[in-house]
């Protein structure tokens, strides 16, 4: 017998449940991606000024960049316990507050040690929100639009990067890196304001025995079959109680885990964050003047990244995941090879034809990444697994992604000094080729398939191998 309806008056935002309302929920939750994107982009413009202020070597600069990534690894590991105990909404709010603390601490840091600690704090906030936001959207979104709505998180990352680039240009005239960093409080405040109008995930409510609250939310976002959806959620929760990490390495789920982790590894080891974090240096190597000119060239990367991600959202549920991965990886391999080849012809002085080719190749690389490895790993991590292990699997895949990001970001400047720009970018091109092969043989197409059908495909493959 259904429990009594919650008599608490709902927030006005929730009146008249419809698809537009669900979209608004997804967009606000995806604002957590702004935190991720802003900090990813802002350090690229501030890094040279920080290096000058604290007399840092390339290793010191790499440590400043990588501190936030180490924090993100820690945050991702903490995420499942925090999110399950306090809820998706509260976790996102807490990450916004911690991000504000970290941004202010970064801006007033008296030395590089304090700056590294502040960026570690920023990373913890980013790591928690990067797990919580896609999961929250997945649990709110209807199945037919899940791909599109979860991809909003990646779109917000790209917007955050672009905003950070413009912010860096605004303060680059006098090298005001502290102002560059403190403006990170703005996206965090936007997230906190937006979250005030959102409810908790109905799935989390039910996991805590708060069925009335779950029903009140579902009546607003999915009024068609509330009791049926509650039954499905309850079955998933019951299954999850008996789930363990050990299940992920069993023959049926192991292929899904390999795909999810593999996509995040390829995402990072094709070098996307070398372009994001160190874009000004790349453009300076291509002949652009240090400082403002290089940062403006970098802004162009942010604009292209946003536009290409918008295109990906429009295509991902129509074209499919694998076709976009094929096109993206092939294009990335070619673009990276061109960057490597043109760097050999760069004079390092005035801008030459080879330098312009480098810029165009960087743009092309960002476009191909944004339509493929940008959103798809985040999406497929939520599609490939049954609800009983989805959270654990997403946490593992995300941690691997952050570790890859940490490794690439920390080694990039050292690789440039050790083997040169051409060999560095060519090595990333080889990873893109290997990624194409990985997708060809191991990654299933999930477009238009229910979660049950995806699982049946993995079971059938396991039986064939058995």
C-alpha positions as CSV (number, residue, x, y, z in Angstrom):
1,X,0.0,0.0,0.0
2,X,1.5,3.4,-1.0
3,X,2.7,5.5,1.9
4,X,0.9,8.8,2.4
5,X,1.9,11.7,0.2
6,X,4.3,14.2,1.5
7,X,2.3,17.2,2.6
8,X,5.2,19.6,2.5
9,X,4.7,22.3,-0.1
10,X,7.1,21.9,-3.0
11,X,9.4,24.6,-4.1
12,X,7.9,26.7,-6.9
13,X,10.5,25.6,-9.3
14,X,9.0,22.1,-9.2
15,X,5.5,23.0,-10.1
16,X,4.2,21.4,-13.4
17,X,6.7,18.7,-14.0
18,X,7.9,18.5,-17.7
19,X,11.0,17.8,-19.8
20,X,12.0,21.5,-19.6
21,X,12.2,21.2,-15.9
22,X,14.4,18.1,-16.1
23,X,16.7,20.0,-18.4
24,X,16.9,22.8,-16.0
25,X,17.8,20.4,-13.2
26,X,20.5,18.8,-15.3
27,X,22.0,22.2,-16.3
28,X,22.2,23.4,-12.7
29,X,23.8,20.2,-11.5
30,X,26.2,20.2,-14.4
31,X,27.4,23.6,-13.2
32,X,29.8,21.6,-11.0
33,X,31.7,21.1,-14.3
34,X,32.4,24.8,-14.2
35,X,34.5,24.3,-11.2
36,X,36.5,21.5,-12.9
37,X,36.8,23.5,-16.2
38,X,37.7,26.9,-14.6
39,X,40.5,25.5,-12.5
40,X,41.8,23.5,-15.4
41,X,41.9,26.5,-17.6
42,X,42.9,29.3,-15.2
43,X,46.2,27.7,-14.2
44,X,47.4,27.8,-17.9
45,X,47.4,31.5,-18.0
46,X,48.6,32.0,-14.4
47,X,51.4,29.5,-14.4
48,X,54.2,31.5,-16.0
49,X,53.5,34.4,-13.6
50,X,53.4,32.1,-10.6
51,X,56.7,30.6,-11.8
52,X,58.3,34.0,-12.0
53,X,56.9,35.1,-8.6
54,X,58.2,32.0,-6.8
55,X,61.2,31.3,-9.1
56,X,60.0,27.8,-10.0
57,X,61.6,25.3,-12.3
58,X,59.6,23.2,-14.7
59,X,59.3,20.6,-11.9
60,X,58.0,23.2,-9.6
61,X,55.5,24.4,-12.2
62,X,54.4,20.8,-12.8
63,X,53.8,20.4,-9.1
64,X,51.5,23.5,-8.9
65,X,49.5,22.1,-11.8
66,X,49.5,18.5,-10.5
67,X,48.5,19.3,-6.9
68,X,44.9,19.9,-7.9
69,X,44.9,16.5,-9.7
70,X,46.3,14.7,-6.7
71,X,43.4,16.3,-4.7
72,X,41.0,15.2,-7.3
73,X,42.2,11.6,-6.9
74,X,41.6,11.9,-3.2
75,X,38.2,13.5,-3.7
76,X,37.2,10.7,-6.1
77,X,38.1,8.1,-3.6
78,X,36.2,9.9,-0.9
79,X,33.2,10.5,-3.2
80,X,31.3,7.3,-2.8
81,X,31.3,7.5,1.0
82,X,30.4,11.2,1.1
83,X,27.7,10.9,-1.7
84,X,26.1,7.9,-0.2
85,X,26.0,9.2,3.3
86,X,25.1,12.9,2.8
87,X,23.4,12.7,-0.6
88,X,24.2,14.0,-4.1
89,X,22.8,17.5,-3.6
90,X,24.5,18.1,-0.3
91,X,27.8,16.8,-1.7
92,X,27.6,19.2,-4.6
93,X,26.9,22.1,-2.3
94,X,29.8,21.1,0.0
95,X,32.1,20.9,-3.0
96,X,31.2,24.5,-4.0
97,X,32.0,25.7,-0.5
98,X,35.3,23.9,-0.4
99,X,36.1,25.3,-3.8
100,X,35.6,28.9,-2.6
101,X,37.9,28.2,0.4
102,X,40.6,26.7,-2.0
103,X,40.3,29.6,-4.4
104,X,40.8,32.2,-1.7
105,X,43.6,30.3,-0.2
106,X,45.3,30.0,-3.6
107,X,45.1,33.7,-4.2
108,X,46.6,34.7,-0.9
109,X,49.3,32.0,-0.7
110,X,52.5,33.5,0.6
111,X,54.7,30.8,-0.9
112,X,54.6,27.8,-3.3
113,X,54.0,25.3,-0.5
114,X,50.9,27.1,0.7
115,X,49.8,27.3,-3.0
116,X,50.2,23.6,-3.5
117,X,48.1,22.8,-0.4
118,X,45.4,25.2,-1.5
119,X,45.3,23.6,-4.9
120,X,45.1,20.2,-3.2
121,X,42.0,21.4,-1.4
122,X,40.5,22.6,-4.8
123,X,41.2,19.2,-6.2
124,X,39.3,17.4,-3.4
125,X,36.2,19.6,-4.2
126,X,36.6,18.9,-7.9
127,X,37.0,15.1,-7.4
128,X,33.8,14.8,-5.3
129,X,31.8,17.0,-7.7
130,X,33.0,15.1,-10.8
131,X,31.5,11.9,-9.4
132,X,28.4,13.5,-7.8
133,X,27.2,15.6,-10.7
134,X,27.0,12.9,-13.5
135,X,25.5,10.4,-11.0
136,X,22.9,13.0,-9.9
137,X,21.9,13.8,-13.5
138,X,21.8,10.1,-14.3
139,X,19.4,9.4,-11.5
140,X,17.1,12.4,-12.4
141,X,17.1,12.1,-16.2
142,X,14.7,10.0,-18.2
143,X,16.4,7.1,-20.1
144,X,15.6,8.5,-23.5
145,X,17.6,11.7,-22.8
146,X,20.3,10.4,-20.5
147,X,23.1,10.7,-23.0
148,X,22.3,14.3,-23.8
149,X,21.7,15.4,-20.3
150,X,24.8,13.7,-18.8
151,X,26.9,15.4,-21.6
152,X,25.9,18.8,-20.2
153,X,28.5,18.1,-17.5
154,X,31.3,18.0,-20.2
155,X,29.8,21.1,-21.8
156,X,30.1,23.0,-18.5
157,X,33.7,21.9,-18.3
158,X,34.5,23.4,-21.6
159,X,32.6,26.6,-20.7
160,X,34.5,26.8,-17.5
161,X,37.8,26.5,-19.4
162,X,36.8,29.3,-21.8
163,X,35.7,31.6,-19.0
164,X,39.1,30.9,-17.3
165,X,41.0,31.8,-20.5
166,X,39.1,35.1,-20.8
167,X,39.7,35.7,-17.1
168,X,43.4,35.1,-17.6
169,X,43.6,37.6,-20.4
170,X,41.8,40.2,-18.4
171,X,44.5,40.1,-15.7
172,X,47.5,39.3,-17.9
173,X,48.5,42.9,-18.5
174,X,50.3,43.2,-15.1
175,X,50.7,39.6,-14.4
176,X,48.0,39.6,-11.7
177,X,47.9,35.9,-11.1
178,X,46.4,36.2,-7.7
179,X,43.3,37.9,-9.2
180,X,43.2,35.2,-11.8
181,X,42.9,32.5,-9.1
182,X,40.5,34.3,-6.7
183,X,37.9,34.7,-9.4
184,X,37.4,31.0,-9.1
185,X,34.8,31.8,-6.3
186,X,32.4,33.1,-9.0
187,X,31.5,29.7,-10.6
188,X,31.3,28.2,-7.1
189,X,28.9,30.9,-6.0
190,X,26.8,30.3,-9.2
191,X,26.6,26.6,-8.4
192,X,25.6,27.3,-4.8
193,X,22.8,29.7,-5.9
194,X,21.6,27.2,-8.5
195,X,21.5,24.2,-6.1
196,X,19.2,26.1,-3.8
197,X,16.3,25.2,-6.1
198,X,17.1,21.6,-6.6
199,X,15.9,18.5,-4.6
200,X,17.8,15.5,-3.6
201,X,18.0,12.5,-5.9
202,X,14.9,10.3,-5.4
203,X,17.1,7.2,-5.4
204,X,19.1,8.6,-2.4
205,X,15.9,9.4,-0.6
206,X,14.7,5.8,-1.0
207,X,18.1,4.4,0.1
208,X,17.5,6.2,3.4
209,X,13.9,5.0,3.7
210,X,12.4,8.4,2.9
211,X,9.9,7.2,0.3
212,X,7.5,10.1,0.8
213,X,10.3,12.6,-0.2
214,X,11.3,10.4,-3.2
215,X,7.6,10.2,-4.4
216,X,7.3,14.0,-4.1
217,X,10.3,14.5,-6.4
218,X,9.2,11.9,-8.9
219,X,5.8,13.4,-9.2
220,X,7.4,16.5,-10.4
221,X,10.1,15.1,-12.8
222,X,8.3,12.0,-14.0
223,X,4.6,12.0,-13.1
224,X,3.7,9.2,-15.5
225,X,4.4,6.1,-13.5
226,X,5.7,7.1,-10.1
227,X,5.0,3.9,-8.3
228,X,6.5,1.8,-11.1
229,X,9.7,3.8,-11.0
230,X,9.8,3.6,-7.2
231,X,9.6,-0.2,-7.5
232,X,12.5,-0.3,-10.0
233,X,14.6,2.0,-7.7
234,X,13.8,-0.2,-4.7
235,X,14.9,-3.3,-6.6
236,X,18.2,-1.6,-7.6
237,X,18.9,-0.5,-4.0
238,X,18.2,-4.1,-2.7
239,X,20.6,-5.5,-5.3
240,X,23.3,-2.9,-4.5
241,X,23.3,-3.8,-0.8
242,X,24.8,-7.2,-1.7
243,X,27.1,-5.8,-4.3
244,X,30.9,-5.6,-3.8
245,X,33.9,-4.4,-5.7
246,X,34.7,-8.1,-6.3
247,X,31.8,-8.4,-8.7
248,X,33.5,-6.0,-11.1
249,X,36.2,-8.4,-11.9
250,X,33.9,-11.3,-12.5
251,X,33.7,-12.6,-16.1
252,X,30.4,-10.9,-16.9
253,X,31.3,-7.4,-15.6
254,X,35.0,-7.5,-16.3
255,X,34.7,-6.5,-20.0
256,X,32.5,-3.5,-19.0
257,X,35.1,-2.4,-16.4
258,X,37.9,-2.7,-19.0
259,X,36.0,-0.6,-21.4
260,X,35.2,2.1,-18.9
261,X,38.7,2.3,-17.5
262,X,40.2,2.0,-20.9
263,X,38.3,5.0,-22.3
264,X,39.4,7.2,-19.4
265,X,43.0,6.1,-19.9
266,X,42.9,6.9,-23.6
267,X,41.1,10.2,-22.8
268,X,44.1,11.3,-20.7
269,X,47.0,9.8,-22.6
270,X,46.1,11.4,-25.9
271,X,47.4,14.6,-24.2
272,X,44.3,16.7,-24.1
273,X,45.3,18.4,-20.8
274,X,48.7,19.3,-22.1
275,X,46.8,21.6,-24.5
276,X,44.5,22.9,-21.8
277,X,47.1,23.4,-19.0
278,X,50.0,24.5,-21.1
279,X,48.3,26.1,-24.1
280,X,50.1,29.5,-23.7
281,X,53.5,27.8,-23.8
282,X,52.5,25.7,-26.9
283,X,51.6,28.9,-28.7
284,X,54.7,30.7,-27.5
285,X,56.7,27.8,-29.0
286,X,54.8,28.4,-32.2
287,X,56.0,32.0,-32.4
288,X,53.3,33.9,-30.5
289,X,54.5,36.6,-28.2
290,X,54.7,35.6,-24.5
291,X,51.8,36.7,-22.3
292,X,48.7,38.3,-23.8
293,X,49.2,37.2,-27.4
294,X,49.6,33.6,-26.4
295,X,46.7,33.7,-24.0
296,X,44.4,35.2,-26.7
297,X,45.5,32.3,-29.0
298,X,44.5,30.0,-26.1
299,X,41.1,31.6,-25.8
300,X,40.4,30.4,-29.4
301,X,41.0,26.9,-28.1
302,X,38.3,27.5,-25.4
303,X,35.8,28.8,-27.9
304,X,36.3,25.9,-30.3
305,X,36.1,23.4,-27.4
306,X,32.7,24.8,-26.3
307,X,31.2,24.9,-29.9
308,X,32.4,21.3,-30.7
309,X,31.0,20.0,-27.4
310,X,27.6,21.6,-28.3
311,X,27.8,19.7,-31.6
312,X,28.6,16.5,-29.7
313,X,25.5,16.8,-27.5
314,X,23.4,17.2,-30.6
315,X,24.9,14.1,-32.2
316,X,25.6,11.6,-29.4
317,X,22.1,10.1,-29.2
318,X,21.6,10.2,-33.0
319,X,24.9,9.1,-34.5
320,X,26.0,6.8,-31.7
321,X,29.0,6.4,-29.4
322,X,31.3,4.3,-31.6
323,X,31.1,6.3,-34.8
324,X,32.0,9.5,-32.9
325,X,34.9,7.7,-31.2
326,X,36.2,6.4,-34.6
327,X,36.1,9.9,-36.1
328,X,37.5,11.5,-33.0
329,X,40.4,9.2,-32.5
330,X,41.4,9.2,-36.2
331,X,41.2,12.9,-36.3
332,X,43.2,13.3,-33.1
333,X,45.9,11.0,-34.4
334,X,46.3,13.0,-37.5
335,X,46.2,16.4,-35.7
336,X,48.8,15.3,-33.1
337,X,51.1,14.0,-35.9
338,X,50.8,17.4,-37.7
339,X,51.6,19.3,-34.4
340,X,54.7,17.0,-34.0
341,X,55.8,17.5,-37.6
342,X,55.2,21.3,-37.8
343,X,57.1,21.8,-34.5
344,X,60.3,20.6,-36.3
345,X,59.9,23.4,-38.8
346,X,59.1,26.2,-36.3
347,X,61.7,28.9,-36.1
348,X,60.9,30.0,-32.5
349,X,61.0,33.6,-33.7
350,X,58.4,35.4,-35.9
351,X,55.3,33.4,-36.9
352,X,55.9,31.2,-39.9
353,X,53.6,29.1,-42.1
354,X,54.6,26.0,-39.9
355,X,53.5,27.9,-36.8
356,X,50.1,28.6,-38.3
357,X,49.8,25.0,-39.2
358,X,50.5,24.1,-35.6
359,X,47.7,26.4,-34.4
360,X,45.2,24.9,-36.9
361,X,46.2,21.4,-35.9
362,X,45.7,22.3,-32.2
363,X,42.2,23.6,-33.1
364,X,41.5,20.4,-35.0
365,X,42.7,18.2,-32.2
366,X,40.4,20.0,-29.7
367,X,37.4,19.6,-32.1
368,X,38.0,15.9,-32.5
369,X,38.5,15.4,-28.8
370,X,35.3,17.3,-27.9
371,X,33.1,15.2,-30.1
372,X,34.4,11.9,-28.8
373,X,36.7,11.4,-25.8
374,X,35.3,14.5,-24.1
375,X,31.8,13.4,-23.2
376,X,31.7,9.7,-24.1
377,X,33.8,8.2,-21.2
378,X,31.7,10.0,-18.6
379,X,28.5,8.8,-20.4
380,X,29.5,5.2,-20.9
381,X,30.7,4.8,-17.3
382,X,27.0,5.3,-16.3
383,X,25.6,3.1,-19.1
384,X,27.7,0.0,-19.0
385,X,27.0,-1.2,-15.5
386,X,23.9,-2.5,-13.6
387,X,22.7,-0.3,-10.8
388,X,24.1,-2.7,-8.2
389,X,27.7,-1.7,-9.1
390,X,27.3,1.5,-11.1
391,X,28.5,3.9,-8.4
392,X,31.5,1.8,-7.5
393,X,32.5,1.3,-11.2
394,X,32.1,5.1,-11.9
395,X,34.3,5.8,-8.9
396,X,37.0,3.4,-10.1
397,X,37.0,4.8,-13.7
398,X,37.1,8.4,-12.5
399,X,40.0,7.7,-10.2
400,X,41.9,6.1,-13.1
401,X,41.1,9.2,-15.2
402,X,42.5,11.6,-12.6
403,X,45.6,9.5,-12.1
404,X,46.2,9.6,-15.9
405,X,45.6,13.3,-15.9
406,X,48.1,13.7,-13.0
407,X,50.7,11.6,-14.8
408,X,50.5,13.4,-18.1
409,X,50.3,16.9,-16.6
410,X,53.3,16.3,-14.3
411,X,55.5,14.8,-17.1
412,X,54.6,17.1,-20.0
413,X,57.1,19.9,-19.4
414,X,59.8,17.4,-18.5
415,X,59.1,15.5,-21.7
416,X,59.4,18.6,-23.7
417,X,62.8,19.3,-22.2
418,X,63.9,15.6,-22.5
419,X,62.7,14.5,-25.9
420,X,61.4,17.7,-27.5
421,X,57.9,18.8,-28.7
422,X,57.8,16.6,-31.8
423,X,58.5,13.3,-30.0
424,X,56.1,14.2,-27.2
425,X,53.1,14.9,-29.4
426,X,53.9,12.0,-31.7
427,X,53.8,9.7,-28.6
428,X,50.3,11.0,-27.9
429,X,49.3,10.3,-31.6
430,X,50.4,6.7,-31.1
431,X,48.0,6.4,-28.1
432,X,45.2,7.7,-30.3
433,X,45.9,5.0,-32.9
434,X,45.9,2.4,-30.1
435,X,42.7,3.9,-28.8
436,X,41.1,3.4,-32.2
437,X,42.0,-0.3,-32.1
438,X,40.7,-0.6,-28.6
439,X,37.3,0.9,-29.6
440,X,37.1,-1.3,-32.7
441,X,37.5,-4.6,-30.7
442,X,36.2,-3.9,-27.2
443,X,33.8,-1.0,-27.0
444,X,30.1,-1.9,-27.6
445,X,27.6,0.5,-29.1
446,X,25.0,1.6,-26.5
447,X,22.9,4.0,-28.5
448,X,19.2,3.2,-28.3
449,X,19.8,0.2,-26.1
450,X,18.4,-0.3,-22.6
451,X,20.7,-1.1,-19.7
452,X,19.4,-4.6,-19.7
453,X,20.3,-5.1,-23.4
454,X,23.8,-3.8,-22.8
455,X,24.2,-6.3,-20.0
456,X,22.8,-9.2,-22.2
457,X,25.5,-8.3,-24.7
458,X,28.3,-8.6,-22.2
459,X,26.8,-11.9,-20.9
460,X,26.6,-13.3,-24.4
461,X,30.3,-12.3,-25.0
462,X,31.4,-13.9,-21.8
463,X,29.6,-17.2,-22.7
464,X,31.2,-17.2,-26.2
465,X,34.7,-16.8,-24.6
466,X,33.8,-19.4,-21.9
